[in-house]
Amino acid sequence: MDNYLKVEGTTNLYRDGDSQAIVSTDMEQWRLAKKRKEIFVKQKNEINNIKEEIGEMKSLIKDLVEKLSG
C-alpha cells in the first residue's frame, strides 16, 4: 500500500497512485460480493438445466403426439 492514497471522507477506500483506480480494502464486502456471484452463477446454471429439460420434454411430447396421430 505504498502507492495508495486514502480517499477523503471514507474508511476503506484508497486511490492507486499509478492507475488512479479506487481500491476498497473492506474484506467483508469483498466476501459478500464473492458469495453473491457464486449464488448468481449457481442459479444461472440451474435455469439453464431447467431449460434443457423442458426442451427434452417438448421433444418427447412432440414425438408422442406424432405417434398417436399416425
N, CA, C, O and CB atoms as a CASP TS submission, in Angstrom:
PFRMAT TS
TARGET T0000
AUTHOR 0000-0000-0000
METHOD Language model
MODEL 1
PARENT N/A
ATOM      1  N   MET     1       0.825  -1.188   0.000  1.00  0.00           N
ATOM      2  CA  MET     1       0.000   0.000   0.000  1.00  0.00           C
ATOM      3  C   MET     1       0.870   1.252   0.000  1.00  0.00           C
ATOM      4  O   MET     1       0.437   2.317   0.439  1.00  0.00           O
ATOM      5  CB  MET     1      -0.939  -0.002   1.205  1.00  0.00           C
ATOM      6  N   ASP     2       2.074   1.120  -0.486  1.00  0.00           N
ATOM      7  CA  ASP     2       2.980   2.268  -0.531  1.00  0.00           C
ATOM      8  C   ASP     2       2.495   3.346  -1.481  1.00  0.00           C
ATOM      9  O   ASP     2       2.693   4.534  -1.228  1.00  0.00           O
ATOM     10  CB  ASP     2       4.364   1.823  -0.936  1.00  0.00           C
ATOM     11  N   ASN     3       1.862   2.943  -2.571  1.00  0.00           N
ATOM     12  CA  ASN     3       1.477   3.896  -3.602  1.00  0.00           C
ATOM     13  C   ASN     3      -0.025   4.191  -3.580  1.00  0.00           C
ATOM     14  O   ASN     3      -0.604   4.556  -4.603  1.00  0.00           O
ATOM     15  CB  ASN     3       1.880   3.370  -4.967  1.00  0.00           C
ATOM     16  N   TYR     4      -0.656   4.030  -2.405  1.00  0.00           N
ATOM     17  CA  TYR     4      -2.083   4.265  -2.272  1.00  0.00           C
ATOM     18  C   TYR     4      -2.329   5.471  -1.378  1.00  0.00           C
ATOM     19  O   TYR     4      -1.692   5.629  -0.336  1.00  0.00           O
ATOM     20  CB  TYR     4      -2.788   3.022  -1.710  1.00  0.00           C
ATOM     21  N   LEU     5      -3.264   6.321  -1.800  1.00  0.00           N
ATOM     22  CA  LEU     5      -3.635   7.495  -1.020  1.00  0.00           C
ATOM     23  C   LEU     5      -5.055   7.322  -0.508  1.00  0.00           C
ATOM     24  O   LEU     5      -5.939   6.926  -1.268  1.00  0.00           O
ATOM     25  CB  LEU     5      -3.508   8.791  -1.862  1.00  0.00           C
ATOM     26  N   LYS     6      -5.288   7.609   0.760  1.00  0.00           N
ATOM     27  CA  LYS     6      -6.615   7.475   1.358  1.00  0.00           C
ATOM     28  C   LYS     6      -7.583   8.466   0.706  1.00  0.00           C
ATOM     29  O   LYS     6      -7.250   9.632   0.493  1.00  0.00           O
ATOM     30  CB  LYS     6      -6.550   7.706   2.892  1.00  0.00           C
ATOM     31  N   VAL     7      -8.780   7.981   0.395  1.00  0.00           N
ATOM     32  CA  VAL     7      -9.821   8.837  -0.183  1.00  0.00           C
ATOM     33  C   VAL     7     -10.498   9.567   0.975  1.00  0.00           C
ATOM     34  O   VAL     7     -10.943   8.945   1.940  1.00  0.00           O
ATOM     35  CB  VAL     7     -10.869   7.998  -1.031  1.00  0.00           C
ATOM     36  N   GLU     8     -10.567  10.868   0.870  1.00  0.00           N
ATOM     37  CA  GLU     8     -11.156  11.695   1.937  1.00  0.00           C
ATOM     38  C   GLU     8     -12.598  11.309   2.211  1.00  0.00           C
ATOM     39  O   GLU     8     -13.374  11.065   1.287  1.00  0.00           O
ATOM     40  CB  GLU     8     -11.084  13.175   1.567  1.00  0.00           C
ATOM     41  N   GLY     9     -12.949  11.256   3.494  1.00  0.00           N
ATOM     42  CA  GLY     9     -14.326  11.007   3.894  1.00  0.00           C
ATOM     43  C   GLY     9     -14.728   9.545   3.870  1.00  0.00           C
ATOM     44  O   GLY     9     -15.903   9.230   4.058  1.00  0.00           O
ATOM     45  N   THR    10     -13.784   8.644   3.645  1.00  0.00           N
ATOM     46  CA  THR    10     -14.098   7.209   3.620  1.00  0.00           C
ATOM     47  C   THR    10     -13.179   6.466   4.582  1.00  0.00           C
ATOM     48  O   THR    10     -12.145   6.982   5.007  1.00  0.00           O
ATOM     49  CB  THR    10     -13.960   6.633   2.182  1.00  0.00           C
ATOM     50  N   THR    11     -13.577   5.251   4.909  1.00  0.00           N
ATOM     51  CA  THR    11     -12.740   4.467   5.818  1.00  0.00           C
ATOM     52  C   THR    11     -11.999   3.340   5.107  1.00  0.00           C
ATOM     53  O   THR    11     -10.952   2.898   5.579  1.00  0.00           O
ATOM     54  CB  THR    11     -13.587   3.893   6.931  1.00  0.00           C
ATOM     55  N   ASN    12     -12.526   2.871   3.983  1.00  0.00           N
ATOM     56  CA  ASN    12     -11.938   1.700   3.331  1.00  0.00           C
ATOM     57  C   ASN    12     -11.556   1.927   1.877  1.00  0.00           C
ATOM     58  O   ASN    12     -11.295   0.962   1.158  1.00  0.00           O
ATOM     59  CB  ASN    12     -12.890   0.561   3.408  1.00  0.00           C
ATOM     60  N   LEU    13     -11.515   3.165   1.428  1.00  0.00           N
ATOM     61  CA  LEU    13     -11.204   3.424   0.026  1.00  0.00           C
ATOM     62  C   LEU    13      -9.862   4.140  -0.112  1.00  0.00           C
ATOM     63  O   LEU    13      -9.542   5.070   0.627  1.00  0.00           O
ATOM     64  CB  LEU    13     -12.315   4.255  -0.622  1.00  0.00           C
ATOM     65  N   TYR    14      -9.087   3.661  -1.098  1.00  0.00           N
ATOM     66  CA  TYR    14      -7.779   4.237  -1.386  1.00  0.00           C
ATOM     67  C   TYR    14      -7.661   4.436  -2.886  1.00  0.00           C
ATOM     68  O   TYR    14      -8.282   3.712  -3.663  1.00  0.00           O
ATOM     69  CB  TYR    14      -6.628   3.333  -0.850  1.00  0.00           C
ATOM     70  N   ARG    15      -6.859   5.425  -3.300  1.00  0.00           N
ATOM     71  CA  ARG    15      -6.614   5.675  -4.713  1.00  0.00           C
ATOM     72  C   ARG    15      -5.216   5.178  -5.052  1.00  0.00           C
ATOM     73  O   ARG    15      -4.235   5.520  -4.392  1.00  0.00           O
ATOM     74  CB  ARG    15      -6.772   7.188  -5.059  1.00  0.00           C
ATOM     75  N   ASP    16      -5.153   4.358  -6.106  1.00  0.00           N
ATOM     76  CA  ASP    16      -3.870   3.862  -6.596  1.00  0.00           C
ATOM     77  C   ASP    16      -3.150   5.020  -7.277  1.00  0.00           C
ATOM     78  O   ASP    16      -3.694   5.644  -8.188  1.00  0.00           O
ATOM     79  CB  ASP    16      -4.059   2.652  -7.581  1.00  0.00           C
ATOM     80  N   GLY    17      -1.944   5.305  -6.842  1.00  0.00           N
ATOM     81  CA  GLY    17      -1.185   6.423  -7.388  1.00  0.00           C
ATOM     82  C   GLY    17      -0.807   6.251  -8.842  1.00  0.00           C
ATOM     83  O   GLY    17      -0.641   7.246  -9.547  1.00  0.00           O
ATOM     84  N   ASP    18      -0.666   5.024  -9.318  1.00  0.00           N
ATOM     85  CA  ASP    18      -0.275   4.780 -10.710  1.00  0.00           C
ATOM     86  C   ASP    18      -1.471   4.828 -11.651  1.00  0.00           C
ATOM     87  O   ASP    18      -1.461   5.573 -12.632  1.00  0.00           O
ATOM     88  CB  ASP    18       0.421   3.431 -10.833  1.00  0.00           C
ATOM     89  N   SER    19      -2.497   4.041 -11.360  1.00  0.00           N
ATOM     90  CA  SER    19      -3.625   3.926 -12.280  1.00  0.00           C
ATOM     91  C   SER    19      -4.771   4.876 -11.955  1.00  0.00           C
ATOM     92  O   SER    19      -5.680   5.046 -12.768  1.00  0.00           O
ATOM     93  CB  SER    19      -4.134   2.519 -12.278  1.00  0.00           C
ATOM     94  N   GLN    20      -4.742   5.496 -10.782  1.00  0.00           N
ATOM     95  CA  GLN    20      -5.796   6.381 -10.300  1.00  0.00           C
ATOM     96  C   GLN    20      -7.083   5.621  -9.974  1.00  0.00           C
ATOM     97  O   GLN    20      -8.123   6.241  -9.752  1.00  0.00           O
ATOM     98  CB  GLN    20      -6.082   7.456 -11.333  1.00  0.00           C
ATOM     99  N   ALA    21      -7.026   4.294  -9.942  1.00  0.00           N
ATOM    100  CA  ALA    21      -8.193   3.485  -9.611  1.00  0.00           C
ATOM    101  C   ALA    21      -8.510   3.609  -8.126  1.00  0.00           C
ATOM    102  O   ALA    21      -7.619   3.802  -7.298  1.00  0.00           O
ATOM    103  CB  ALA    21      -7.962   2.010  -9.992  1.00  0.00           C
ATOM    104  N   ILE    22      -9.799   3.493  -7.806  1.00  0.00           N
ATOM    105  CA  ILE    22     -10.221   3.471  -6.406  1.00  0.00           C
ATOM    106  C   ILE    22     -10.250   2.007  -5.967  1.00  0.00           C
ATOM    107  O   ILE    22     -10.838   1.160  -6.639  1.00  0.00           O
ATOM    108  CB  ILE    22     -11.634   4.164  -6.209  1.00  0.00           C
ATOM    109  N   VAL    23      -9.615   1.723  -4.844  1.00  0.00           N
ATOM    110  CA  VAL    23      -9.497   0.360  -4.335  1.00  0.00           C
ATOM    111  C   VAL    23     -10.135   0.303  -2.954  1.00  0.00           C
ATOM    112  O   VAL    23      -9.873   1.153  -2.103  1.00  0.00           O
ATOM    113  CB  VAL    23      -8.004  -0.098  -4.282  1.00  0.00           C
ATOM    114  N   SER    24     -10.980  -0.712  -2.737  1.00  0.00           N
ATOM    115  CA  SER    24     -11.604  -0.911  -1.437  1.00  0.00           C
ATOM    116  C   SER    24     -10.808  -1.942  -0.650  1.00  0.00           C
ATOM    117  O   SER    24     -10.358  -2.944  -1.206  1.00  0.00           O
ATOM    118  CB  SER    24     -13.078  -1.356  -1.592  1.00  0.00           C
ATOM    119  N   THR    25     -10.637  -1.695   0.632  1.00  0.00           N
ATOM    120  CA  THR    25      -9.937  -2.652   1.497  1.00  0.00           C
ATOM    121  C   THR    25     -10.904  -3.336   2.453  1.00  0.00           C
ATOM    122  O   THR    25     -10.474  -3.978   3.411  1.00  0.00           O
ATOM    123  CB  THR    25      -8.828  -1.948   2.289  1.00  0.00           C
ATOM    124  N   ASP    26     -12.207  -3.206   2.207  1.00  0.00           N
ATOM    125  CA  ASP    26     -13.227  -3.811   3.058  1.00  0.00           C
ATOM    126  C   ASP    26     -13.383  -5.279   2.673  1.00  0.00           C
ATOM    127  O   ASP    26     -14.104  -5.599   1.728  1.00  0.00           O
ATOM    128  CB  ASP    26     -14.586  -3.054   2.931  1.00  0.00           C
ATOM    129  N   MET    27     -12.719  -6.160   3.390  1.00  0.00           N
ATOM    130  CA  MET    27     -12.711  -7.579   3.067  1.00  0.00           C
ATOM    131  C   MET    27     -14.085  -8.228   3.255  1.00  0.00           C
ATOM    132  O   MET    27     -14.430  -9.152   2.519  1.00  0.00           O
ATOM    133  CB  MET    27     -11.685  -8.291   3.921  1.00  0.00           C
ATOM    134  N   GLU    28     -14.862  -7.767   4.212  1.00  0.00           N
ATOM    135  CA  GLU    28     -16.195  -8.340   4.430  1.00  0.00           C
ATOM    136  C   GLU    28     -17.086  -8.080   3.221  1.00  0.00           C
ATOM    137  O   GLU    28     -17.807  -8.978   2.785  1.00  0.00           O
ATOM    138  CB  GLU    28     -16.841  -7.753   5.707  1.00  0.00           C
ATOM    139  N   GLN    29     -17.049  -6.875   2.676  1.00  0.00           N
ATOM    140  CA  GLN    29     -17.837  -6.569   1.479  1.00  0.00           C
ATOM    141  C   GLN    29     -17.357  -7.384   0.284  1.00  0.00           C
ATOM    142  O   GLN    29     -18.160  -7.796  -0.553  1.00  0.00           O
ATOM    143  CB  GLN    29     -17.763  -5.071   1.156  1.00  0.00           C
ATOM    144  N   TRP    30     -16.054  -7.618   0.204  1.00  0.00           N
ATOM    145  CA  TRP    30     -15.495  -8.439  -0.865  1.00  0.00           C
ATOM    146  C   TRP    30     -16.019  -9.869  -0.752  1.00  0.00           C
ATOM    147  O   TRP    30     -16.409 -10.469  -1.754  1.00  0.00           O
ATOM    148  CB  TRP    30     -13.948  -8.421  -0.817  1.00  0.00           C
ATOM    149  N   ARG    31     -16.030 -10.416   0.464  1.00  0.00           N
ATOM    150  CA  ARG    31     -16.547 -11.770   0.682  1.00  0.00           C
ATOM    151  C   ARG    31     -18.026 -11.858   0.310  1.00  0.00           C
ATOM    152  O   ARG    31     -18.458 -12.823  -0.319  1.00  0.00           O
ATOM    153  CB  ARG    31     -16.345 -12.193   2.148  1.00  0.00           C
ATOM    154  N   LEU    32     -18.796 -10.845   0.702  1.00  0.00           N
ATOM    155  CA  LEU    32     -20.224 -10.842   0.376  1.00  0.00           C
ATOM    156  C   LEU    32     -20.450 -10.776  -1.135  1.00  0.00           C
ATOM    157  O   LEU    32     -21.325 -11.462  -1.664  1.00  0.00           O
ATOM    158  CB  LEU    32     -20.924  -9.661   1.062  1.00  0.00           C
ATOM    159  N   ALA    33     -19.666  -9.957  -1.825  1.00  0.00           N
ATOM    160  CA  ALA    33     -19.786  -9.845  -3.279  1.00  0.00           C
ATOM    161  C   ALA    33     -19.429 -11.167  -3.947  1.00  0.00           C
ATOM    162  O   ALA    33     -20.082 -11.578  -4.906  1.00  0.00           O
ATOM    163  CB  ALA    33     -18.883  -8.718  -3.813  1.00  0.00           C
ATOM    164  N   LYS    34     -18.402 -11.826  -3.444  1.00  0.00           N
ATOM    165  CA  LYS    34     -18.000 -13.119  -3.993  1.00  0.00           C
ATOM    166  C   LYS    34     -19.099 -14.161  -3.784  1.00  0.00           C
ATOM    167  O   LYS    34     -19.383 -14.959  -4.677  1.00  0.00           O
ATOM    168  CB  LYS    34     -16.686 -13.593  -3.344  1.00  0.00           C
ATOM    169  N   LYS    35     -19.711 -14.149  -2.608  1.00  0.00           N
ATOM    170  CA  LYS    35     -20.799 -15.080  -2.305  1.00  0.00           C
ATOM    171  C   LYS    35     -22.005 -14.819  -3.213  1.00  0.00           C
ATOM    172  O   LYS    35     -22.622 -15.756  -3.718  1.00  0.00           O
ATOM    173  CB  LYS    35     -21.212 -14.960  -0.821  1.00  0.00           C
ATOM    174  N   ARG    36     -22.339 -13.519  -3.420  1.00  0.00           N
ATOM    175  CA  ARG    36     -23.453 -13.179  -4.316  1.00  0.00           C
ATOM    176  C   ARG    36     -23.193 -13.691  -5.730  1.00  0.00           C
ATOM    177  O   ARG    36     -24.103 -14.191  -6.391  1.00  0.00           O
ATOM    178  CB  ARG    36     -23.679 -11.654  -4.342  1.00  0.00           C
ATOM    179  N   LYS    37     -21.953 -13.565  -6.188  1.00  0.00           N
ATOM    180  CA  LYS    37     -21.625 -14.036  -7.536  1.00  0.00           C
ATOM    181  C   LYS    37     -21.756 -15.550  -7.616  1.00  0.00           C
ATOM    182  O   LYS    37     -22.277 -16.069  -8.603  1.00  0.00           O
ATOM    183  CB  LYS    37     -20.198 -13.602  -7.933  1.00  0.00           C
ATOM    184  N   GLU    38     -21.296 -16.268  -6.598  1.00  0.00           N
ATOM    185  CA  GLU    38     -21.423 -17.722  -6.577  1.00  0.00           C
ATOM    186  C   GLU    38     -22.890 -18.135  -6.646  1.00  0.00           C
ATOM    187  O   GLU    38     -23.246 -19.059  -7.377  1.00  0.00           O
ATOM    188  CB  GLU    38     -20.766 -18.301  -5.316  1.00  0.00           C
ATOM    189  N   ILE    39     -23.734 -17.453  -5.889  1.00  0.00           N
ATOM    190  CA  ILE    39     -25.170 -17.754  -5.891  1.00  0.00           C
ATOM    191  C   ILE    39     -25.766 -17.468  -7.267  1.00  0.00           C
ATOM    192  O   ILE    39     -26.574 -18.250  -7.769  1.00  0.00           O
ATOM    193  CB  ILE    39     -25.905 -16.928  -4.804  1.00  0.00           C
ATOM    194  N   PHE    40     -25.372 -16.352  -7.877  1.00  0.00           N
ATOM    195  CA  PHE    40     -25.865 -15.988  -9.204  1.00  0.00           C
ATOM    196  C   PHE    40     -25.479 -17.048 -10.231  1.00  0.00           C
ATOM    197  O   PHE    40     -26.316 -17.463 -11.031  1.00  0.00           O
ATOM    198  CB  PHE    40     -25.317 -14.616  -9.625  1.00  0.00           C
ATOM    199  N   VAL    41     -24.233 -17.486 -10.219  1.00  0.00           N
ATOM    200  CA  VAL    41     -23.767 -18.493 -11.179  1.00  0.00           C
ATOM    201  C   VAL    41     -24.513 -19.801 -10.967  1.00  0.00           C
ATOM    202  O   VAL    41     -24.896 -20.460 -11.933  1.00  0.00           O
ATOM    203  CB  VAL    41     -22.244 -18.716 -11.046  1.00  0.00           C
ATOM    204  N   LYS    42     -24.721 -20.183  -9.711  1.00  0.00           N
ATOM    205  CA  LYS    42     -25.453 -21.421  -9.412  1.00  0.00           C
ATOM    206  C   LYS    42     -26.887 -21.329  -9.944  1.00  0.00           C
ATOM    207  O   LYS    42     -27.384 -22.274 -10.556  1.00  0.00           O
ATOM    208  CB  LYS    42     -25.461 -21.697  -7.882  1.00  0.00           C
ATOM    209  N   GLN    43     -27.547 -20.198  -9.711  1.00  0.00           N
ATOM    210  CA  GLN    43     -28.920 -20.021 -10.197  1.00  0.00           C
ATOM    211  C   GLN    43     -28.973 -20.037 -11.719  1.00  0.00           C
ATOM    212  O   GLN    43     -29.888 -20.613 -12.308  1.00  0.00           O
ATOM    213  CB  GLN    43     -29.510 -18.709  -9.670  1.00  0.00           C
ATOM    214  N   LYS    44     -27.993 -19.406 -12.352  1.00  0.00           N
ATOM    215  CA  LYS    44     -27.940 -19.378 -13.812  1.00  0.00           C
ATOM    216  C   LYS    44     -27.788 -20.796 -14.365  1.00  0.00           C
ATOM    217  O   LYS    44     -28.441 -21.153 -15.346  1.00  0.00           O
ATOM    218  CB  LYS    44     -26.775 -18.485 -14.296  1.00  0.00           C
ATOM    219  N   ASN    45     -26.931 -21.602 -13.740  1.00  0.00           N
ATOM    220  CA  ASN    45     -26.756 -22.987 -14.169  1.00  0.00           C
ATOM    221  C   ASN    45     -28.033 -23.793 -13.977  1.00  0.00           C
ATOM    222  O   ASN    45     -28.396 -24.599 -14.834  1.00  0.00           O
ATOM    223  CB  ASN    45     -25.609 -23.637 -13.403  1.00  0.00           C
ATOM    224  N   GLU    46     -28.712 -23.580 -12.863  1.00  0.00           N
ATOM    225  CA  GLU    46     -29.971 -24.284 -12.608  1.00  0.00           C
ATOM    226  C   GLU    46     -31.015 -23.919 -13.659  1.00  0.00           C
ATOM    227  O   GLU    46     -31.729 -24.792 -14.153  1.00  0.00           O
ATOM    228  CB  GLU    46     -30.498 -23.955 -11.199  1.00  0.00           C
ATOM    229  N   ILE    47     -31.108 -22.647 -13.998  1.00  0.00           N
ATOM    230  CA  ILE    47     -32.063 -22.198 -15.018  1.00  0.00           C
ATOM    231  C   ILE    47     -31.739 -22.834 -16.368  1.00  0.00           C
ATOM    232  O   ILE    47     -32.640 -23.278 -17.080  1.00  0.00           O
ATOM    233  CB  ILE    47     -32.049 -20.656 -15.137  1.00  0.00           C
ATOM    234  N   ASN    48     -30.459 -22.878 -16.718  1.00  0.00           N
ATOM    235  CA  ASN    48     -30.075 -23.496 -17.991  1.00  0.00           C
ATOM    236  C   ASN    48     -30.415 -24.985 -18.006  1.00  0.00           C
ATOM    237  O   ASN    48     -30.853 -25.511 -19.029  1.00  0.00           O
ATOM    238  CB  ASN    48     -28.574 -23.298 -18.251  1.00  0.00           C
ATOM    239  N   ASN    49     -30.214 -25.661 -16.883  1.00  0.00           N
ATOM    240  CA  ASN    49     -30.582 -27.080 -16.805  1.00  0.00           C
ATOM    241  C   ASN    49     -32.087 -27.267 -16.967  1.00  0.00           C
ATOM    242  O   ASN    49     -32.526 -28.191 -17.652  1.00  0.00           O
ATOM    243  CB  ASN    49     -30.119 -27.682 -15.468  1.00  0.00           C
ATOM    244  N   ILE    50     -32.869 -26.409 -16.348  1.00  0.00           N
ATOM    245  CA  ILE    50     -34.326 -26.484 -16.471  1.00  0.00           C
ATOM    246  C   ILE    50     -34.746 -26.246 -17.925  1.00  0.00           C
ATOM    247  O   ILE    50     -35.637 -26.928 -18.431  1.00  0.00           O
ATOM    248  CB  ILE    50     -35.007 -25.451 -15.536  1.00  0.00           C
ATOM    249  N   LYS    51     -34.113 -25.290 -18.590  1.00  0.00           N
ATOM    250  CA  LYS    51     -34.430 -25.025 -19.999  1.00  0.00           C
ATOM    251  C   LYS    51     -34.145 -26.253 -20.857  1.00  0.00           C
ATOM    252  O   LYS    51     -34.926 -26.590 -21.747  1.00  0.00           O
ATOM    253  CB  LYS    51     -33.623 -23.818 -20.517  1.00  0.00           C
ATOM    254  N   GLU    52     -33.017 -26.922 -20.585  1.00  0.00           N
ATOM    255  CA  GLU    52     -32.687 -28.126 -21.345  1.00  0.00           C
ATOM    256  C   GLU    52     -33.714 -29.222 -21.104  1.00  0.00           C
ATOM    257  O   GLU    52     -34.141 -29.897 -22.042  1.00  0.00           O
ATOM    258  CB  GLU    52     -31.290 -28.626 -20.976  1.00  0.00           C
ATOM    259  N   GLU    53     -34.110 -29.401 -19.851  1.00  0.00           N
ATOM    260  CA  GLU    53     -35.091 -30.429 -19.520  1.00  0.00           C
ATOM    261  C   GLU    53     -36.433 -30.129 -20.178  1.00  0.00           C
ATOM    262  O   GLU    53     -37.093 -31.047 -20.664  1.00  0.00           O
ATOM    263  CB  GLU    53     -35.259 -30.542 -18.001  1.00  0.00           C
ATOM    264  N   ILE    54     -36.847 -28.881 -20.202  1.00  0.00           N
ATOM    265  CA  ILE    54     -38.107 -28.502 -20.855  1.00  0.00           C
ATOM    266  C   ILE    54     -38.019 -28.782 -22.352  1.00  0.00           C
ATOM    267  O   ILE    54     -38.978 -29.260 -22.958  1.00  0.00           O
ATOM    268  CB  ILE    54     -38.433 -27.004 -20.602  1.00  0.00           C
ATOM    269  N   GLY    55     -36.870 -28.483 -22.939  1.00  0.00           N
ATOM    270  CA  GLY    55     -36.679 -28.771 -24.359  1.00  0.00           C
ATOM    271  C   GLY    55     -36.796 -30.256 -24.645  1.00  0.00           C
ATOM    272  O   GLY    55     -37.400 -30.656 -25.640  1.00  0.00           O
ATOM    273  N   GLU    56     -36.215 -31.082 -23.767  1.00  0.00           N
ATOM    274  CA  GLU    56     -36.320 -32.533 -23.933  1.00  0.00           C
ATOM    275  C   GLU    56     -37.768 -32.992 -23.794  1.00  0.00           C
ATOM    276  O   GLU    56     -38.226 -33.838 -24.562  1.00  0.00           O
ATOM    277  CB  GLU    56     -35.433 -33.259 -22.907  1.00  0.00           C
ATOM    278  N   MET    57     -38.487 -32.445 -22.825  1.00  0.00           N
ATOM    279  CA  MET    57     -39.890 -32.827 -22.631  1.00  0.00           C
ATOM    280  C   MET    57     -40.724 -32.421 -23.834  1.00  0.00           C
ATOM    281  O   MET    57     -41.591 -33.182 -24.262  1.00  0.00           O
ATOM    282  CB  MET    57     -40.458 -32.185 -21.353  1.00  0.00           C
ATOM    283  N   LYS    58     -40.483 -31.242 -24.388  1.00  0.00           N
ATOM    284  CA  LYS    58     -41.216 -30.803 -25.576  1.00  0.00           C
ATOM    285  C   LYS    58     -40.981 -31.758 -26.736  1.00  0.00           C
ATOM    286  O   LYS    58     -41.904 -32.097 -27.476  1.00  0.00           O
ATOM    287  CB  LYS    58     -40.802 -29.378 -25.971  1.00  0.00           C
ATOM    288  N   SER    59     -39.748 -32.180 -26.881  1.00  0.00           N
ATOM    289  CA  SER    59     -39.410 -33.100 -27.961  1.00  0.00           C
ATOM    290  C   SER    59     -40.112 -34.447 -27.768  1.00  0.00           C
ATOM    291  O   SER    59     -40.641 -35.022 -28.720  1.00  0.00           O
ATOM    292  CB  SER    59     -37.887 -33.299 -28.036  1.00  0.00           C
ATOM    293  N   LEU    60     -40.112 -34.939 -26.533  1.00  0.00           N
ATOM    294  CA  LEU    60     -40.793 -36.213 -26.247  1.00  0.00           C
ATOM    295  C   LEU    60     -42.291 -36.106 -26.480  1.00  0.00           C
ATOM    296  O   LEU    60     -42.896 -37.030 -27.024  1.00  0.00           O
ATOM    297  CB  LEU    60     -40.525 -36.652 -24.804  1.00  0.00           C
ATOM    298  N   ILE    61     -42.897 -35.002 -26.081  1.00  0.00           N
ATOM    299  CA  ILE    61     -44.339 -34.808 -26.292  1.00  0.00           C
ATOM    300  C   ILE    61     -44.642 -34.738 -27.782  1.00  0.00           C
ATOM    301  O   ILE    61     -45.630 -35.308 -28.246  1.00  0.00           O
ATOM    302  CB  ILE    61     -44.833 -33.520 -25.582  1.00  0.00           C
ATOM    303  N   LYS    62     -43.801 -34.045 -28.524  1.00  0.00           N
ATOM    304  CA  LYS    62     -43.999 -33.936 -29.971  1.00  0.00           C
ATOM    305  C   LYS    62     -43.932 -35.319 -30.609  1.00  0.00           C
ATOM    306  O   LYS    62     -44.774 -35.665 -31.437  1.00  0.00           O
ATOM    307  CB  LYS    62     -42.941 -32.997 -30.602  1.00  0.00           C
ATOM    308  N   ASP    63     -42.932 -36.110 -30.223  1.00  0.00           N
ATOM    309  CA  ASP    63     -42.813 -37.472 -30.760  1.00  0.00           C
ATOM    310  C   ASP    63     -44.040 -38.310 -30.398  1.00  0.00           C
ATOM    311  O   ASP    63     -44.549 -39.062 -31.228  1.00  0.00           O
ATOM    312  CB  ASP    63     -41.533 -38.152 -30.229  1.00  0.00           C
ATOM    313  N   LEU    64     -44.504 -38.178 -29.176  1.00  0.00           N
ATOM    314  CA  LEU    64     -45.667 -38.943 -28.723  1.00  0.00           C
ATOM    315  C   LEU    64     -46.922 -38.556 -29.502  1.00  0.00           C
ATOM    316  O   LEU    64     -47.700 -39.422 -29.902  1.00  0.00           O
ATOM    317  CB  LEU    64     -45.895 -38.728 -27.222  1.00  0.00           C
ATOM    318  N   VAL    65     -47.115 -37.261 -29.717  1.00  0.00           N
ATOM    319  CA  VAL    65     -48.277 -36.798 -30.479  1.00  0.00           C
ATOM    320  C   VAL    65     -48.216 -37.301 -31.918  1.00  0.00           C
ATOM    321  O   VAL    65     -49.231 -37.702 -32.486  1.00  0.00           O
ATOM    322  CB  VAL    65     -48.358 -35.261 -30.459  1.00  0.00           C
ATOM    323  N   GLU    66     -47.024 -37.276 -32.498  1.00  0.00           N
ATOM    324  CA  GLU    66     -46.874 -37.762 -33.875  1.00  0.00           C
ATOM    325  C   GLU    66     -47.201 -39.257 -33.966  1.00  0.00           C
ATOM    326  O   GLU    66     -47.841 -39.695 -34.922  1.00  0.00           O
ATOM    327  CB  GLU    66     -45.438 -37.500 -34.386  1.00  0.00           C
ATOM    328  N   LYS    67     -46.767 -40.029 -32.984  1.00  0.00           N
ATOM    329  CA  LYS    67     -47.049 -41.481 -32.982  1.00  0.00           C
ATOM    330  C   LYS    67     -48.534 -41.763 -32.791  1.00  0.00           C
ATOM    331  O   LYS    67     -49.091 -42.672 -33.407  1.00  0.00           O
ATOM    332  CB  LYS    67     -46.244 -42.183 -31.875  1.00  0.00           C
ATOM    333  N   LEU    68     -49.164 -40.975 -31.934  1.00  0.00           N
ATOM    334  CA  LEU    68     -50.595 -41.182 -31.663  1.00  0.00           C
ATOM    335  C   LEU    68     -51.470 -40.753 -32.824  1.00  0.00           C
ATOM    336  O   LEU    68     -52.533 -41.334 -33.044  1.00  0.00           O
ATOM    337  CB  LEU    68     -51.007 -40.425 -30.418  1.00  0.00           C
ATOM    338  N   SER    69     -51.042 -39.747 -33.569  1.00  0.00           N
ATOM    339  CA  SER    69     -51.872 -39.244 -34.661  1.00  0.00           C
ATOM    340  C   SER    69     -51.579 -39.963 -35.977  1.00  0.00           C
ATOM    341  O   SER    69     -52.222 -39.698 -36.992  1.00  0.00           O
ATOM    342  CB  SER    69     -51.658 -37.746 -34.833  1.00  0.00           C
ATOM    343  N   GLY    70     -50.646 -40.836 -35.955  1.00  0.00           N
ATOM    344  CA  GLY    70     -50.446 -41.717 -37.097  1.00  0.00           C
ATOM    345  C   GLY    70     -49.412 -41.268 -38.011  1.00  0.00           C
ATOM    346  O   GLY    70     -49.149 -41.927 -39.016  1.00  0.00           O
TER
END
